[in-house]
Amino acid sequence: MFSTYILQSLRDSSYYYGQCKDIERRLKEHNSGRSQYTKGHVPYVLLYFEEFETRKEAAARERFFKSIDGYIWLKHKGITK
């Protein structure tokens, strides 16, 4: 299984969108500062995730979340502000 996820920084409330195979391991990597983009915003909490059978599906959903339609969908569902 592959996951598409949204993290929120407890430091500055920014969001990070990603996809991975092991979501628990990936969250630990983000919070340990091992991820270049997110290390300046730690700590993060897992705000939302969805699971998919293939990486291709997870990557497509990540792209959707990063689009204006995805932004509106997430806001409508109350996931992001």
N, C-alpha and C positions, 0 to 999 in steps of 0.2 A: 504494500500500500504506500501511496505517496500523499503528502499533505500540502495544502496551500494554507498559509497562516498569516495572521496579522498580529504584530507585537505593538505594544505601546510603551514608550519610555516613561518611567516614573520621574525622571529628572526634568524633562521639558514637555511631556505629553505628545511628542512626535510619534508618528506611526512608521512601521517598517513592514513591508509586504514581501513574502518569500514563499518558497516551496522546497520540500526536502523529503527524504525517505524516513528519517527518524526525528520526529519533532522534539522529543525530550532532549536528545543529544544536541540538536541545533539550538535550542533555547539556552542550554548551558554554554555553548560556544559563544553565542551573542553576549551573554552576561559576563563571561570571563574576559571579554575584550579581544577575542581571537578573530572577530569579524571586523575588517577595516572600516566599513561605513558606520557600523553601530557602536563601536567602542567609545565614542565620545558622548553617547547618550544613555549609558547603562545606569541603573538596572532596567530591564524590560520585564513586562508581564505578557503572557499569552492572552490576547483579547478575543481571538476567534480563529477557528480552523475548520477545514473541510477535508475529507479523505477521498482519494481517487485510486482507481486500479492502475493507471499508467502515469508516468512522469509527464507525458505530453498533455494529458488532461489537466494535471496540476499546474503546469506552466501556462496553459491557456486561461485557467481561472485566475492565476496571479496577474496576467496581463489585463483581464477584465477588471479586477479590483483597482488597477492603476489607471484605468480609463475613466472618462467623465461619467459614463453610464454606471460603471462600478462604484464610483464615488457616490452617486445619487442613490444606488441600491443600498450601499452600506449605511448611508445616512438615514434612509427611509426605515431600515430595519433597526436603527438605534445602535448599531455596532460602533460607528464613529460619529464624531461631532461635526 
